[in-house]
Amino acid sequence: MCNTLRVRWTILPKTAPQPWIVCSGCGGPRAFQCSDKIRLNANGRKLDAWLIYKCSTCEKTWNRPIFERRNVRDVDPAVLEALQSNDPDWIRAEAFNLEALRRKSQRVDEFAEFEIAKEMQQDIANWTRLEIELMVPFPSSTRLDRLLASELQVSRTRLQALHDGGMLRTDSNRADILRRRIKNGTRVAVDLAAETGREQWWRSVATGSSP
């Protein structure tokens, strides 16, 4: 639509999920933090790879398997290079692998704190509609209504009213979408034709710029 101000929000969680594992040092279940270090072990053509975690209380280590007894020829060359170099971007992505963590732990703590970068995608004059594209490269426990309420500085009650009235729409047909976790690629459109403070208020909170 030619009357649409488009922005992109990139949301990056500050803290990786923490599994609870029985710690041999503490003698009971403790939260373990990712150390951002990889351990590799080669036995002939077989390779083991682990992501190293540390107990948040005593710093005893736990090696979370990435794969074990894998033939080197079956490992993607890019993955092998990332493992050998302790590539921080690859490790961060793996640290947010909730499925792998839940296979090894019955409890995984997630953290709602995040950093956000707001980028203008389409700036036009006399706009009446705001469209927000969410980029969420890592799983986040943040709900959509809490994100929008925090960043647009409106109440969740008002957001729900806008949604119920058809003034706030997403690319999902779920009635409870505002209460769901944010997901990569989600688009949120808000009809602001009746709002008199579009340029001074809504633009500034949507783009992160000064009013």
N, C-alpha and C positions, 0 to 999 in steps of 0.2 A: 504493500500500500504506500502511496506517495505521501501520505500524511503521517507517516510513522517515524518516530525517533527510535533508532535501534542502538542498543548497547550490549556489550558482552561482559558478563561477570565470571571471573575465574576464581574458584573457591579451593583453597589448599588447606587441609587440616594441619594444625601445628604439631600434633602428637600422634604417633602411630599407635595402633591397637596394642594392648598388653595382655597376653595370655596368662592365666594362673596355672602354675605348675608346682608340684611338690618339690620343695627346695631341700637338697641334701644338707645344706648348711644350717638352715633355719628349722628343719624338722617338720615342716608343714607347708600347705599351699601358700604361695606368694605370687605377686604380680612380677612378671619379667619384662624388661625393656629391651628393645632391639639395640644392639651395639653398633649397627651399621658395618659389621665386619663379616666376611665370608670365610669359611674354612673348607678347603679342598683336600681330598685324599685320593691318590691314584694307586691302583694295584694292577699292574700290567696295563691292559686296555680298558679296565673298569675304573669308573670315577664316582666318588661320593662328593656331595656338596651340601653344606649346612649353612644356615644363617644363625649367627651367634647371638644369644640373648643373655642378659645378666639380671640376677635377682635384684629387685629394687631395694631390698633390705641389706643383704650381705654381699652382693655382687658375685655369687656363685654363678657359673655359666651353664646354659642349656643350649644344645645344638638342635635347632629345628631343621629337620631334613627338607632339602629342596628336591633332591633325588638321591638314590643310593644304588650302587652296583650298575650304573649306566655305562654302556659301551661309549667310548669317546666319539665314535663315528656317528652315534645317534643323538649327540648333543648339537643343537643349533650353533654354528660358529659364532654368531653374534652373542648368544648367551654365554658360551664358553669364554669369549673375550671379556665380557662384563664380569664374570665370576673371577677370572684371573686378575683383573685390574681393580677389583672392588669398586666397580662403577657406582657412584653414589645415586644416580638417577634410577638405575636398575634395582639397586638394593631398596630404595625408598618405595618403589612400586611393589616389590615383593613383601616388604614389611606391612603393606596394607592388604595382603592376600588373606582376606577373612576366611575364605573356604578352607585354605590350608591350615590356618590357625585353629579353626574349630574342629578339625580332624584330630588335633593333638591335645586340645584343652576343652573342658566342659564350660569354662567361663572365659570370656574375652572382654576386657574393658575397652570401650571406645570413648573418645573425647570430642566434645562439641566445638571447642575453640578452633577458629580458622583464621586464615589471612585471605583477603579478597582484593583482586585487581579489577578495576572497572575501565573498559575501553569503549570509546565511541565507534560505532560501526556505520551509522548513517545519521548525519546531522542535517536537518532541513528547517526552513522557516515555517512558522504557522502550523507546527505539528499539533495533533490532537490525540495521538495514540502512542503509547510507550510499549516497546517490545524488548524484553530482556532474554538473552540467550545464556543459559548456564553451562559453564565448562567445569566439570567435576571429575578430574582425572583419577582421583582416589576415592574409595568409599567414604562417605561421610554420614554421621548419625544426625546431622542437622535436618530438621523438618523444614519444608518449604515455607510454611506460614511464619515460622520463627526467623528464617532468613529474610523474607520480604519485610516483615515487621521491623526488624532491626535495621536493615539497610535503607528502607524507604521511610522509616520513622513514622509509621502508622500503627494503630492497634491491630491485633489479630481479629478482633471483633469486626473492625471495619473491613479488613481484607475478606473475611467470610461473607460480609454483606455485599461487597462488590462482586464476589464470585457467585453468590446466590442470585444476584440481579443481572448476571451476564455481562458485567462491566470488566470483570477480570477473567480471562480465559487462559487455559494451557493447552498443550497438544495431547493431553490425556483426557479420556472420557470418565475417569474415576471421579465419583462424587466426593471422595475423601482425599483428593490429591493434595490439598493444602496441608494435611496432617501426615503425609508420607515423606520419607527421606528424599532429599534432593538427588537428582540423577543427572549424569552427563547428557547434554544435548537438549534438556528440557527448555521449552520456550514459554514465556509468560507475557501475555499482552494485556495492557490496561487501557481502557477507553477513558480518556481524560478530557473529552470535549466540553464537559460541564464544569471543569475545574478552572478557576481564574488564576491560580498560582502555578500554572504549568511551567512557565519560563523561569520564574524566580526560585521556585521550591522544588518541583518534581525533577527538573533537569539537573539541579545541583545534587540531589540525593542519588539519582540514578547513575550519574556519571562520576560522582566523587569530586566534583569541582566546587569552587566557592560560589555562593549565590550572587 
